[in-house]
Amino acid sequence: FPQAKMVLDLNHVFTNSADMSLASSLWQKFSNRVSHFHLSGFSGENKPHDFLFKTGQDKIIAALPVKNLPIILEPDTINLSPENIQREYRYVTDKINQL
């Protein structure tokens, strides 16, 4: 399926490569197929998706190779609230703007 697109989930990259070197390798190999990114923090096996504003794992955000593809925030759904969604959006947006 050479036309198939893929999501690059940087949280899952982090769980396999905490230094985020794998993100670079995946981007080099599949950049023409990546349609968007998923971002979230990692708080362990029992909580694989968490808010980045809580975990402070800025290296996950910093691993974004480009800023011109859609980003889906994929945080903790248990503590989802309008306030936390807004806080996460602001946090991630601020970090991306600093890249």
N, C-alpha and C positions, 0 to 999 in steps of 0.2 A: 504494500500500500504506500507507494512513494508520495502520494498526495495527502496522506493522513497528517493531521496536525496533533500537537501534544501540549500539555500543560507542564510547565516546569515549577514544581512545588518546592520552594526553597527551604521550607521547614523539614521536609523529608530528606533533602540534601544534607541539611545540618545534622540530622540524626545519624547519618552515615559518614559524615565528613565534617567534624566540628570546626575545622579550619576553613571550611567552605571551598577548598581547592577543587572538589568534585563539581561545584557549580560552574566553574570556568571550563572544565573539560566537557561537561554536558552541553554548554552553550556553544563551544567550538564545534562539537560534533553535530548538534541538532538545531542550531539557530534558525535555519531555514524552515524548520517544522514547528517551532514554539509559537503558539498563538497567544498565550497569556501566562501570567505567573500567579501562583498562590503564595500568600504570605501569612505566617502566623508564628508565634513563639512556641517553644517546646519546654514543658515542665516535667517531663518524665513519661514513662510508659503508661501510667494511669491517667495522664492528662497530656496527650500528644499534641493538642492544639490549645494555645493559650494566647492571651493578649500580649502583643509586643510591648505595649506600654507597661505591662507588669513584669515581663521577663527581662526587658532591657537588652535583648539580644540584637543589637544594632548591626552586628556582622551579617545577619540574615538579610536585612534590608540592603546593606552595603554590597551584597553579592549580586544585586540586580545589574545585569550587564547593559541594559538599555532602559530608557524611560518612556519609550514610545509604544509600548504594548500594554494592553489592559492588565490590571492587577486586581485580583479578587482577594479580599481579606478574609481569612478563614480562622477566626479566633474561637475561644471557648464559648460554646453554645449554651452551657448551663448558666453562666452569669451574664447572659446577653441582656442588655438593657439599652434604651436609647442613649443614656449617658455614656455607657461603656463603648458603644458603637462610635459615638461622636469623639470620644477621647482617643480611641484607637485610630480613627481616621486622621485626626489632627497630628497625632504622634508620628504615624507613618509618613504622612505628607510632609511634615517638617523635616524628617530624616532624609527623605528622597530629595527634597529641595537643597539639602546640604551636600549632596553627592556631587 
